[in-house]
Amino acid sequence: MNKDSVLEVRNLSVSFGERCVVEDVSYTLRRGETLGIVGESGSGKSVSSLALMGLLPPQATVHGSATLGHTDLLSLDEQGFRNIRGSRISMIFQEPMTSLNPVKKCGHQVLEMIKEKGKREEDKERVIELFREVHLPRPEKIFESYPHEISGGQKQRVMIAMALINRPDIIIADEPTTALDVTVQKTILDLLNQLQQKHGISIIFITHDLGVISQVADHIMVMYRGHVVEQGPAADILHNPQQPYTRGLLACRPPLDHRPHRLPTVEDYLQAPNSEIITQKSELNPQKPEHKTSLLSISSLSVTYTLKRSLLGKPLQTLHAVDGISFDIHEGETLGLVGESGCGKSTLGRALLRLIDHSDGSILYRGTPLDQLNGRQMRALRPKLQIIFQDPYSSLNPRITIGDAIAEPLKVHPKSQNNQNNQNTPNTPNTPNTPNTPNTPKDQVLTLMQHVGLDPDWYNRYPHELSGGQRQRVCIARALILQPELVICDESVSALDVSVQAQVLNLLNDLKERYHYTYLFITHDLSVVHYMADRILVMRQGRIVESGSPDALFTHPQTDYTRSLIDAIPRIPSPPQPGAN
């Protein structure tokens, strides 16, 4: 394969006012090669690539050079960028749902991208053929489908088709697999590798996960706070990292061969580069006692949606999102619920809290049937049952300070604290009742902010002033302020950087140990659920297909579906052994 240079970036710097967010970034991208740019949110990896596309806001100041062939991209005006976007350099954005126009059909959006248009029928057939090439099922139907009518993985394939339609020299893939299932993620990564080999395209792959980058990259560049801290061949970076920051990114991914008591974080490595502290934190979890007391009992639970009705309102087509599920959640345990998107796990979590209605079956909370409670009785029980949603951006009101957001449940349930203290029984061990318990709502919020790792001085800050990980801590604090017994974590770490994810997972375990919480941990990430859970339920198409302890499930999976989920987890390849042929 021809390895001639296709892009030369030299001393790229980007500033917003007096703040420099990217400083002196230099690299070479060769033809047919994949360069992986890895780093935490805010490291400048996406900004540096948006500069190559001319997609930065007008207030951004860009210096340096980026030579594509004989063109310096950084010297182009808007018309110049329009000429090269799509034809010579294309971009696959992170979130296909917001990148695709919801009121236009998928195929028509790809048609708009064609630079050299021919006859409409010929262009349509060209798009449909490209849909086949990116392994979209029923390409003719998807051509006429709206984005909301196809799955997340299919929407991402449409985005890839849009990037490929003009056969560009370079594709920038900006976090294209974040928040996707491991199986869909593996499919997208394999697809990009196949397309690259077939068309000789050069790829800049941006991610925060070195496990993902190990599957696709020939060279890796690690960024931290706008600077390149390390770069080189992928094998060297993955197996012999020189910088503490890179070692931290590698270490904070939950391992699959053992279950550490705590996950190391990037901060651990930056503050103590000598890995002794990290080794001490990598002890195996002790054997946990069996949980016998049932907190929540679910029997033959079903949730059915009506997809199509007749003119008279009679259901013609239904979807069994949850289909006859039965299991118990034991007091004090973390029960993992894992499966692909669309399997019904989030629907199940919401049904357990009666946020949506179930069509059949029963839910017993300490023997009390939740479906028989009226609205007033259910509201009185809400403080005991809380949920942490996936997206901390949309979960918080941007007009309310984080202190007020955390305190809001206390205003909605003003009597819950008194009730908990009056009903403090052995069945509610998480209810503190000590002389040091804060009395006023603000005191309770400030105390809890410290417990979840938020600076109390941030009480009057707004959500946009915090990072993604800090916002998720606010959501955790808001869910825990009423001292619940059961907390449902619905994909609560799936969209976070691996470094922030490690901090949040450690926090959840610390809070569980401190307050004896019970968790239902919903995720599609098997490495995370292996680390967090005492038991795991594997869900597929609305049903539980397998259950067991994390170690037993990963060592001896009983179903092909579970094996496929485990095989799809991105693993960093082992280094070659000395003397091996």
N, C-alpha and C positions, 0 to 999 in steps of 0.2 A: 504493500500500500504506500502511495506517495505521501511522504511526511513533510512536504514543503510547507513553509509558514503561510498561513492564511490570514492571521491577525496578529499585529504587534502592538501591544499597549505599553506605553512608557510614561512613567511619572504622572499617572492619572490622579488628580485631586478634585474633590467636590466640596464646596462650602455653601452654607446657607447663612448669609450675613457674616458674622464673625465666627461662626461655629464650623469647623472643618470636620466633615463626617467621613471623608475618604482622603487619605494622604499618601502620595507617592506609590501608587500601585503599578507594578510592572509585571507583565507576563507575555508569553508567546503561545499562540494556539496554532497547532499544525493541522494540515488537512487530514480528515478522517480520524481525528483524535478527540477524546473527551477530557476536558479540563473540569475538575470538580472544585468548586469554591465552597468552603464550609466555614461555618461560624455561627455564633448566637444571633438572635434578633438584635438589630442595632449595630452589628459589626461592620456594616457598609457593603455587604456582598451584593444585595439587590440594587442599591443605589449606583454602585460602580457599573453594573450591567445596564441599568436604565439610561445611564449617560451615553452608552454606545448606541442606543436606539433613539436618542433625542427626546426621551419621554420625561425628563425632569421638569419640574415647574419653573416658570420664568425667573423666580428669585434665586435659583441655583447658579452658582459660579463654577465653571469647569475649566481646569487647566490640564496640560499635558497633551499627549497625542495617542491616537488609536488608528493605525493604518490597516485598512482592508483593501488589499490589492494596491492600487495607486491612490486610494482615497483616504484622506484623514477625516474620520467620522466626526471628530470633535470640532472641526472647522466648518461643518455644513450648516446651512440655514434650514428652515422648516421645509422648504420645497426640496432641498437636497435629501433630507431624511425621508421624505415621502417617496422619493425615487428608489431608495435602497431598502426601505422597510418591506418585508415580505419577499422581495425578489432576491436580495443578497443576504439579509440577516432577518430572522424571524424570532418571535418570542412565544413561549408557552407559559401562561401565567398560572399562579398557584391555585386560585379558586375558579373553576370553570363555570360555576353557577352565576357568579357576578361578572365573569368575562364574556359570557354569551348573552345576547339580547333575548330577554324572555318572551318578546312578542313577535319574534321572527323564527321561522323554521330553520332547523340546523343546516340543512343542505343549502338553503338560500344564503345563509351567512357565510358559508365557505365560497359560494359563487361570487360574492362581493369581493373576495380577496384576489381573484384572478386578475393578473396584470394585463396579460395579452389575451383578450377575449375573442372567442370564435363564435360559431353559431350556438344558440342557447342549448339545443339538444346535445351538441357535442360537449359543451362545457358541463352539462348536467351528468352525462355519462362519465366524464373525466372525474367528477367529484365522487360519483358512486363507486367507480373503480378504486379511488383513493380510500374510500370508506372500507372497501374490502381489504385493501392493503394494510390498514391499521386494525384489522380484525373486528370490525363492527358487525354484529349480527343483523340480518335483514337490512342491508344498506339502503335499499329502495324505500323501505318504510321509515327508517331514521332520517332520510333526506327530507321527508315531509313531516317529521315530528318536531314538536317544540321542546326546548331544553327540559322543561319540567316532566316530560313524558318518558325520559330515559334516565338511567342510573348515573351515579357520580363517575364511575369508571368509563361509561360510554361517553359522557360529556367531555371527559378528559381526552378521549380518543378523537372526538370532534375537534378539540383544540389543537391536537397534534396534526390532524389533517389540514386545518387552517394554516398551520405553520409550514407544512410541506407542499402546499398546492403550487407554489411558484418555484420549487426546487432551489431553495436558498443555499448559500455556501455555509452559513452558520445558523444554528438554532440555540437560543438561550432558553433553557428550561429552569424556570424560577420556582423552586419547591413544587414540582409537578405531582408529587405523590404524598404530600403532607395531608394527614387526616383521612387517607384512603385505607381500606382494608389491606392486610398483608398480602392476600391473594391478588387483589386488584393491583396493588403496588408492584408485585412481582411481574404481573402481566405487562404493566406499563414499562417497567425497566427492560424486560425482555424485548418488547416491541421497539423501544428506542435503539437498543443494541442491533436488532435485525435491520431496521431502517438505515442506521448508520453504515452497516456493512454493505448494504445493497446500493446506497446512493453516495457513499463517501462523504457524508456530511460531517462537519465539525460541530461539536456540542459543548456549550458551557452549561454545566449542571450545578445549580445552586441548591444547597440544602444545609440543615443543621445536624444531620445524622451521618456520622462516619460509616455506620453499618450500611446505609443505603449507597453512599458514595463508593464504597468498596466494590459494589456490584457493577459499576459503570465506568469509573474514571481510570484514565491512563496516567494522568498527573493530578495532583491535589495541591490547592493553595488554601491555607488556613488564615482567616482574617479575624482580628480582634480589635474592636474600637477604632475601625477605620484603617488599620495598618495590617500589612502582610507579616505574620509572625513566622511563617514557615511554608515552604513549597518545595516540591520535588516529585519524583516518580511515586505512584500510589503505594507500591510495596514498601518503599522506604518510610513514607509518612505513617503507614498503618502499623508497621512492625518495629520501627525504630524511631519513634518521634523524639525530636530534640528539645522541644519546648514544653514547659509545664502545662500550658494552656491546651496544647494538642493532646497530651497525656490525659488531662482531665476530661476532654470531650470523649475520648475513647473509654475511659473508666466509668463514666456516669451512666452508660447504657446498662440496664438490668441484665446480668449474666444469665445464661441458661443452664450452666453446669453446676451451679450452686446458688444458694439464697442467702446473700449477706444480711447481717443484722441491720446495717444502714448502707445506703448507696453513697459512694463518694461523690463529691461535687467538684465543679471546676474551681470554686473558691478554695477548696481544700488543697488543691495542687498549686494554686497561685500563692497561697499563704505558707504552704509547707511543701516545697518542691521535692524534698527527699521522701520518697513514697512510704516511709515507715508508718506514718499515721494512717495512710490509706490501707496498708496491710492489716493494721489492727482493726479497722472498720470492716474488713472483709471476712469476719468469722461467720460460720454457718449459723443459721437460725436454730435456736434450741428446739427440741421436740415440744410441740404445743399440746396442752391437754385437750381431750375431746370435749366438744360443746354439746351438752345434752338438752338444756332448756330451750324450747322453741319460742322464739319471739314472734315470728310470722309464719303461718301455715297456709300454703296455697294448694288448693285441690281442684283439679280438672278445669283450670282457668282458661277461658277462651275470649278473644277479642276479635270481632268480625266487623269489617267495613263494607258498606254497600257501594260498589263501583258504578252500577248502572241500574236505573229504574225505568219502568214502563210509564206511559203517559198517566196512568192511574196511580203511580207511586209504588207499584209492586216491585220488589227487588228482582232484578234479572241476572245480575252478576255480583258476587261477593268475594271478599278476600279474607281468609283466616290468618290475620297477622299473628295471633297467638292461638295455638290449637291444642287445647286439653292438657295444659302443663300442671304438674304437681311437684312440689318440693317444700322444704322447710328452711327457714333462716334461723340459725341458732344464736342465742344471746352471746355477744362478745366475739363473734367470729367475723372474718371478712370472706364473704361468698363472692367468687368471681363469676361473671356471666359474660361469655365470649362468643363471638360469631361475626359473620360478614354483615355489611350494611344490608338492611332489608329483611334480616332474619327475624325481627320482631323484638329484639332485646330492649330497645328504648321504649317501645309500646308497652312491653311488660312492666318496666320500671314505673311508667306513668300510671298504669292500671293499678299497681299495688298501692299507690297513694290516692287513688280515685280522682286523679287529674283527668282521666278519660274513663268512660264506662266500659265494663266488661259485659259480654253477652251471655256467659255461662260460667259456672264454677263458683268457688267461694274463697274469700281471703279472711283469715282469722288473725287478729292481733291480740296476743295473750288470751286467746279463747273467745274474743269478741268479734262477731262477723261484721266487717266494715260495710258490706253492702246493705246491711239493715239499719245503719245509722242515718238519721236525718241530717240536714245541713247544719243545724246548730251543734249536734253531737259530734259531727265530723270536724267542725271548726275547733271544737274544744280539744280534739285529739291531734290536730295539726302540729302543735309544738313537738310532739313525740316522733313525728315522721317528717324528715326533711330531705331535700334533693339539691345536689350541686350540678348545675347544667354544664354542657360542654364548652360553650362560647362565652368567655368572660366579657367580651365586648358588648354583645347584645343582651346579656343578662343584667347589666347595670344601667340605670337611668343616667344619661350623660349630664342631666341638669341637677342631680342630687350629689352632695359631697359623700365621700366614702363613709365618713362617720355617721351621717344620717341614714345611708343605705344599710349599714350594719345594725343600726338602732331601730330601723323600721319594724322588724318583727316584734319588738318589745311594745311598740305602740299598737300593733294589730292584736297582740295577745297580752294585754297588760296584767292579767291575772295568772298567767302561766307560771311565773316564778313562785308566787305564793302557793299555788296549787301543788307544785312540785315539792316545796318544802313541807307542806302539810301531809303529803302522801309519800314521804320518803321511806320506802320499804326496801327489803333486800332485793326486790325485783327491779329497782331503779338505782343501781349502784353509782350511776354517773352524776347524781345530783349532789353537788357540794353544799354543805351547810356548816360553814366554819365562821369564826369571828372575822376572818379576813375577806369574806365574800363582799364584793362591792355592792353598794345599795342603789345609787342612782343609775339610770340607763347609760349616761355618759361614762360613769366609772366602769360599768360592765363592758362597754365597747372598748375603752382604752386598755383595760386588762386583757381582753381577748385579742386586740390588735397586737399586743406584745407576744401573746402565746402563738399567734400564727406568723410571726416574723415581720409585722408591719410597724413602722415607726409611729408612735402615738402622735407625733407632731404633724402627721399627715391627715389628721382627723378632718380638716377643712379642705383637703384637696379634692379635685374632681377626677373621675375615672381616666380622662384623656391625659392626665399628668402622671399616670403610672404605667409601668410596663405590663406586658401580657401576664407574666408570672405574678406580679403584684396584684393585678386585677383579679386573678384567680384566687389569691389569698383572701381578698375582700369577699368574694363569693363564698369561700369556705367559712369565713368568720360569720357572715350573714346566716348561713345554714346552721351554725353551731351555737349562735347566741342564745337560743331557747333551750339549750342542753337536751337535744333529742336523744332518743334511744336508737333509732335506725336512721342512717344516712345513706341515701342512694347517690352514688357517684356515677353520673351518666356521661361517659367519655370525657371526664373532667380534666384529663391531662393529654388528650390525643393531639391537640393543636399546639402544644407547648414545645419549646426547644428541649432537647434531651437534657441539657444542664438544668434548666428550670424545672423540667419534669422530675428530675431526681430530687430537687429541693421539695417539691410539692408532695411527692410520695413519702419522703422522710417525715414531712410535717403531718400527713394523714396518719402515719403509724405512731408518731409521738402523741398526737391528740387521742388516738384510740387507747394507747397505754395509759394516758393521764386520766381520761374521762370514761373509759370502758365503753366506747361506742361500738355499735354493730354496723358493718358496711355491706351494702350490695354494690360491688364494683363492676360496672358495665364498661366493656372496652372491646376493641377489635385487635388490640396489641397483645399477643400471647406472652411476649417477654415481660411485659408489665404485670399481667395477671399472674404469671408464674411467681413473680417476686412478692406480690401483695396478698394473694389469696391463701386461705386455709383449705378451702374446697373450690372446685371449678365446675361450672355447668357449661357445656358446649351446646349452643343453640343453632338450629338450621331450619329454615322455612317454617318458623313458628313452633317448633318442637324441640325438646331436649333430647339430643341424640347420644350424649355421653356425659358422665360425671365421675368425679374422683378427686384425690389429692393432687396437688400440682406435680409432684415428683412422679407419681404413678402415671398420670396422664401424659406427661412428656416422655417418660421412659417406655411405657407400653400402651400407646393409644390403641383403642379397640375398634375404631371406625376409620375408613378411608378419608372421610371428611376431616376428622381431627388431624390425621397424618398430613393431609394437604395444607392445613393451616400452619402446622409446625414447620413443614418443609419450606413454606413461603417466607418465614422470618429471615430478614437479611442478616447474614453472618459474615464477619470479617474472615477471609480465608487464612488458614494457618500459614506461617512462613515456611518456605522451602527448607527441608532438612539439609545440613551440610553433607556433601558427597552424594546427594540423591541425583539420579539420572534425569 
